[in-house]
Amino acid sequence: MSAIVTDEQIRALAATAKPYSLALLQWGPERGMDGADAIELEHQRRMVSLRESGVIAVLCPVGSDTLAGVAIMTVPAKDASEIMADDPCVQAGMMRCEVHPCQGFPGDALPG
């Protein structure tokens, strides 16, 4: 059941919105290439490092044959695109990345 939300609550929340970037990583044609496991491990190390440094606010690997993962990034879309272009899996053609500007609400978090 949904909670009843007032117009005032909507306006108050909307006023707190901040800009973020949404990175969508999709599996590419070279996903199964020789050496893919080692390249993917370096991708994972890099993504966790970006999370630890605060560049990625939310990191969500996806168990899908098409979508590899989603990251909400704290940098502008142009910067996020440049960061993701340097990703080992993206450079190897194992993944493709789309980056979209988005808005989010500081303090939102995944439940523990």
FITILO-88960 format. One line per field, with one value per atom (N, C-alpha, C): atom name; x, y, z; residue in one letter; residue number from 1. Coordinates in pm, whole numbers, always signed. Example, Ala and Ser with C-alpha at 12.3 -4.5 7.8 and 13.67 -1.06 7.14 Angstrom:
site (N,CA,C,N,CA,C) $
c1 (+1319,+1230,+1320,+1285,+1367,+1290) $
c2 (-569,-450,-330,-225,-106,+3) $
c3 (+780,+780,+780,+708,+714,+787) $
code (A,A,A,S,S,S) $
pos (1,1,1,2,2,2) $
! end
This chain:
site (N,CA,C,N,CA,C,N,CA,C,N,CA,C,N,CA,C,N,CA,C,N,CA,C,N,CA,C,N,CA,C,N,CA,C,N,CA,C,N,CA,C,N,CA,C,N,CA,C,N,CA,C,N,CA,C,N,CA,C,N,CA,C,N,CA,C,N,CA,C,N,CA,C,N,CA,C,N,CA,C,N,CA,C,N,CA,C,N,CA,C,N,CA,C,N,CA,C,N,CA,C,N,CA,C,N,CA,C,N,CA,C,N,CA,C,N,CA,C,N,CA,C,N,CA,C,N,CA,C,N,CA,C,N,CA,C,N,CA,C,N,CA,C,N,CA,C,N,CA,C,N,CA,C,N,CA,C,N,CA,C,N,CA,C,N,CA,C,N,CA,C,N,CA,C,N,CA,C,N,CA,C,N,CA,C,N,CA,C,N,CA,C,N,CA,C,N,CA,C,N,CA,C,N,CA,C,N,CA,C,N,CA,C,N,CA,C,N,CA,C,N,CA,C,N,CA,C,N,CA,C,N,CA,C,N,CA,C,N,CA,C,N,CA,C,N,CA,C,N,CA,C,N,CA,C,N,CA,C,N,CA,C,N,CA,C,N,CA,C,N,CA,C,N,CA,C,N,CA,C,N,CA,C,N,CA,C,N,CA,C,N,CA,C,N,CA,C,N,CA,C,N,CA,C,N,CA,C,N,CA,C,N,CA,C,N,CA,C,N,CA,C,N,CA,C,N,CA,C,N,CA,C,N,CA,C,N,CA,C,N,CA,C,N,CA,C,N,CA,C,N,CA,C,N,CA,C,N,CA,C,N,CA,C,N,CA,C,N,CA,C,N,CA,C,N,CA,C,N,CA,C,N,CA,C,N,CA,C,N,CA,C) $
c1 (+84,+0,+89,+54,+130,+90,+189,+162,+100,+21,-37,+68,+97,+199,+132,+162,+100,+180,+117,+186,+305,+288,+397,+517,+492,+600,+675,+600,+662,+750,+698,+776,+900,+887,+1000,+1110,+1070,+1169,+1234,+1153,+1207,+1310,+1291,+1384,+1521,+1530,+1658,+1734,+1676,+1738,+1874,+1967,+2103,+2135,+2226,+2262,+2358,+2333,+2418,+2426,+2497,+2504,+2471,+2397,+2361,+2439,+2524,+2602,+2540,+2504,+2447,+2552,+2597,+2697,+2627,+2643,+2583,+2693,+2666,+2765,+2785,+2910,+2946,+2985,+3022,+3051,+3174,+3264,+3388,+3380,+3258,+3240,+3314,+3316,+3377,+3517,+3582,+3715,+3818,+3927,+4037,+4086,+4105,+4152,+4043,+3917,+3805,+3798,+3826,+3815,+3912,+4034,+4134,+4095,+4043,+4001,+3883,+3789,+3672,+3713,+3811,+3859,+3917,+3990,+4044,+3931,+3828,+3709,+3647,+3630,+3569,+3655,+3785,+3876,+3861,+3853,+3840,+3706,+3598,+3466,+3459,+3514,+3515,+3602,+3712,+3797,+3722,+3648,+3567,+3459,+3404,+3306,+3372,+3488,+3559,+3598,+3630,+3671,+3552,+3429,+3310,+3265,+3335,+3293,+3168,+3157,+3036,+2966,+2841,+2762,+2692,+2641,+2571,+2621,+2664,+2718,+2632,+2576,+2485,+2523,+2601,+2621,+2486,+2467,+2340,+2367,+2292,+2305,+2216,+2258,+2178,+2268,+2211,+2288,+2309,+2238,+2251,+2305,+2250,+2291,+2394,+2512,+2620,+2614,+2570,+2564,+2515,+2488,+2440,+2520,+2559,+2629,+2570,+2543,+2506,+2633,+2673,+2801,+2778,+2871,+2858,+2920,+2963,+3027,+2935,+2956,+2875,+2886,+2784,+2777,+2899,+2950,+3069,+3187,+3208,+3318,+3295,+3171,+3139,+3166,+3132,+3158,+3307,+3386,+3532,+3588,+3540,+3586,+3552,+3431,+3388,+3454,+3493,+3563,+3699,+3756,+3885,+3871,+3750,+3729,+3789,+3857,+3919,+3821,+3702,+3604,+3550,+3533,+3485,+3592,+3716,+3825,+3844,+3818,+3835,+3715,+3607,+3486,+3399,+3430,+3349,+3220,+3225,+3109,+3098,+2976,+2947,+2887,+2909,+2856,+2779,+2659,+2579,+2574,+2593,+2585,+2474,+2390,+2278,+2281,+2260,+2245,+2114,+2116,+1994,+1993,+1885,+1871,+1850,+1900,+1881,+1863,+1833,+1803,+1909,+1998,+2102,+2041,+2108,+2059,+1985,+1936,+1874,+1978,+1937,+2031,+1957,+2032,+1977,+1955,+1846,+1826,+1936,+1972,+2078,+2036) $
c2 (-117,+0,+124,+222,+346,+444,+518,+625,+742,+816,+937,+1047,+1111,+1215,+1345,+1449,+1580,+1656,+1755,+1843,+1911,+1950,+2015,+1921,+1793,+1696,+1679,+1678,+1666,+1786,+1905,+2027,+2032,+1992,+1994,+1897,+1780,+1683,+1733,+1783,+1832,+1943,+2023,+2133,+2082,+1957,+1902,+1829,+1817,+1742,+1800,+1713,+1750,+1676,+1731,+1663,+1546,+1438,+1318,+1270,+1161,+1096,+949,+894,+753,+682,+587,+509,+371,+336,+205,+126,+16,-68,-190,-207,-321,-411,-541,-634,-610,-618,-597,-727,-718,-836,-914,-851,-919,-974,-991,-1038,-1169,-1260,-1391,-1403,-1292,-1295,-1363,-1408,-1463,-1358,-1399,-1306,-1222,-1251,-1169,-1166,-1278,-1281,-1183,-1177,-1085,-939,-912,-775,-735,-827,-795,-771,-844,-822,-681,-635,-499,-396,-425,-339,-330,-445,-446,-368,-386,-314,-162,-122,+21,+76,+2,+49,+62,-35,-27,+91,+114,+228,+360,+370,+491,+508,+397,+401,+449,+395,+432,+580,+634,+775,+871,+817,+901,+941,+897,+928,+849,+728,+647,+646,+691,+695,+562,+502,+375,+287,+167,+72,-54,-90,-205,-297,-402,-503,-569,-609,-667,-807,-905,-1042,-1064,-1015,-1020,-1053,-1109,-1135,-1010,-903,-779,-663,-642,-531,-580,-518,-559,-488,-362,-290,-148,-85,+52,+123,+246,+325,+466,+517,+657,+729,+823,+892,+1035,+1087,+1219,+1330,+1297,+1394,+1424,+1538,+1570,+1461,+1453,+1348,+1347,+1463,+1469,+1402,+1432,+1371,+1221,+1184,+1041,+964,+1024,+959,+938,+1038,+1026,+920,+918,+819,+678,+660,+526,+484,+578,+545,+482,+511,+454,+319,+270,+142,+27,-67,-179,-260,-288,-366,-287,-157,-73,-66,-45,-37,-168,-281,-412,-452,-374,-408,-511,-539,-633,-567,-436,-359,-231,-182,-49,+31,+161,+244,+361,+382,+501,+582,+711,+799,+901,+918,+1012,+1104,+1234,+1321,+1287,+1296,+1268,+1353,+1348,+1417,+1311,+1339,+1249,+1329,+1256,+1320,+1278,+1371,+1337,+1272,+1166,+1093,+967,+958,+833,+722,+606,+494,+363,+260,+126,+77,+5,-48,-145,-148,-235,-379) $
c3 (+0,+0,+0,-78,-89,+20,+67,+163,+89,+158,+99,+110,-3,-10,-50,+24,-4,-110,-168,-263,-196,-71,+1,+18,+46,+59,-75,-183,-315,-343,-319,-342,-253,-128,-36,-82,-125,-173,-302,-394,-521,-499,-396,-368,-323,-281,-235,-346,-465,-573,-613,-639,-681,-810,-892,-1017,-993,-1062,-1063,-1206,-1225,-1356,-1337,-1431,-1429,-1539,-1500,-1596,-1609,-1731,-1761,-1839,-1782,-1847,-1906,-2037,-2106,-2159,-2159,-2211,-2360,-2402,-2542,-2610,-2736,-2816,-2772,-2699,-2657,-2515,-2464,-2326,-2299,-2395,-2376,-2433,-2458,-2520,-2430,-2489,-2410,-2311,-2187,-2085,-2021,-2053,-2004,-1851,-1786,-1640,-1575,-1624,-1568,-1595,-1714,-1747,-1660,-1640,-1558,-1412,-1362,-1226,-1212,-1313,-1310,-1318,-1397,-1403,-1263,-1198,-1064,-965,-971,-881,-902,-1029,-1061,-1012,-1034,-992,-839,-767,-621,-575,-643,-610,-632,-741,-767,-660,-616,-507,-378,-346,-224,-225,-342,-351,-360,-368,-372,-511,-616,-753,-788,-735,-750,-615,-613,-490,-467,-573,-565,-678,-644,-742,-739,-855,-863,-977,-951,-1055,-1086,-1210,-1252,-1309,-1264,-1314,-1434,-1548,-1669,-1787,-1891,-2012,-2096,-2064,-2143,-2060,-1942,-1857,-1756,-1755,-1665,-1530,-1530,-1406,-1423,-1309,-1302,-1194,-1221,-1121,-1121,-1002,-988,-947,-1031,-1014,-969,-890,-829,-914,-1034,-1122,-1239,-1309,-1426,-1534,-1618,-1720,-1811,-1847,-1934,-1866,-1738,-1663,-1645,-1616,-1599,-1728,-1841,-1971,-1992,-1958,-1974,-1880,-1756,-1659,-1708,-1756,-1798,-1929,-2013,-2137,-2108,-1990,-1951,-1880,-1863,-1795,-1875,-1809,-1882,-1966,-1915,-1991,-2110,-2092,-2202,-2311,-2270,-2368,-2443,-2377,-2441,-2527,-2523,-2599,-2528,-2402,-2325,-2275,-2258,-2213,-2294,-2302,-2356,-2242,-2243,-2135,-2193,-2139,-2167,-2038,-2049,-1931,-1955,-1855,-1862,-1741,-1761,-1645,-1574,-1444,-1367,-1241,-1169,-1042,-934,-817,-705,-577,-472,-344,-242,-203,-107,+18,+62,+178,+141,+17,-25,-18,+19,+32,+14,-20,-26,+116,+142,+276,+315,+440,+490,+504) $
code (M,M,M,S,S,S,A,A,A,I,I,I,V,V,V,T,T,T,D,D,D,E,E,E,Q,Q,Q,I,I,I,R,R,R,A,A,A,L,L,L,A,A,A,A,A,A,T,T,T,A,A,A,K,K,K,P,P,P,Y,Y,Y,S,S,S,L,L,L,A,A,A,L,L,L,L,L,L,Q,Q,Q,W,W,W,G,G,G,P,P,P,E,E,E,R,R,R,G,G,G,M,M,M,D,D,D,G,G,G,A,A,A,D,D,D,A,A,A,I,I,I,E,E,E,L,L,L,E,E,E,H,H,H,Q,Q,Q,R,R,R,R,R,R,M,M,M,V,V,V,S,S,S,L,L,L,R,R,R,E,E,E,S,S,S,G,G,G,V,V,V,I,I,I,A,A,A,V,V,V,L,L,L,C,C,C,P,P,P,V,V,V,G,G,G,S,S,S,D,D,D,T,T,T,L,L,L,A,A,A,G,G,G,V,V,V,A,A,A,I,I,I,M,M,M,T,T,T,V,V,V,P,P,P,A,A,A,K,K,K,D,D,D,A,A,A,S,S,S,E,E,E,I,I,I,M,M,M,A,A,A,D,D,D,D,D,D,P,P,P,C,C,C,V,V,V,Q,Q,Q,A,A,A,G,G,G,M,M,M,M,M,M,R,R,R,C,C,C,E,E,E,V,V,V,H,H,H,P,P,P,C,C,C,Q,Q,Q,G,G,G,F,F,F,P,P,P,G,G,G,D,D,D,A,A,A,L,L,L,P,P,P,G,G,G) $
pos (1,1,1,2,2,2,3,3,3,4,4,4,5,5,5,6,6,6,7,7,7,8,8,8,9,9,9,10,10,10,11,11,11,12,12,12,13,13,13,14,14,14,15,15,15,16,16,16,17,17,17,18,18,18,19,19,19,20,20,20,21,21,21,22,22,22,23,23,23,24,24,24,25,25,25,26,26,26,27,27,27,28,28,28,29,29,29,30,30,30,31,31,31,32,32,32,33,33,33,34,34,34,35,35,35,36,36,36,37,37,37,38,38,38,39,39,39,40,40,40,41,41,41,42,42,42,43,43,43,44,44,44,45,45,45,46,46,46,47,47,47,48,48,48,49,49,49,50,50,50,51,51,51,52,52,52,53,53,53,54,54,54,55,55,55,56,56,56,57,57,57,58,58,58,59,59,59,60,60,60,61,61,61,62,62,62,63,63,63,64,64,64,65,65,65,66,66,66,67,67,67,68,68,68,69,69,69,70,70,70,71,71,71,72,72,72,73,73,73,74,74,74,75,75,75,76,76,76,77,77,77,78,78,78,79,79,79,80,80,80,81,81,81,82,82,82,83,83,83,84,84,84,85,85,85,86,86,86,87,87,87,88,88,88,89,89,89,90,90,90,91,91,91,92,92,92,93,93,93,94,94,94,95,95,95,96,96,96,97,97,97,98,98,98,99,99,99,100,100,100,101,101,101,102,102,102,103,103,103,104,104,104,105,105,105,106,106,106,107,107,107,108,108,108,109,109,109,110,110,110,111,111,111,112,112,112) $
! end
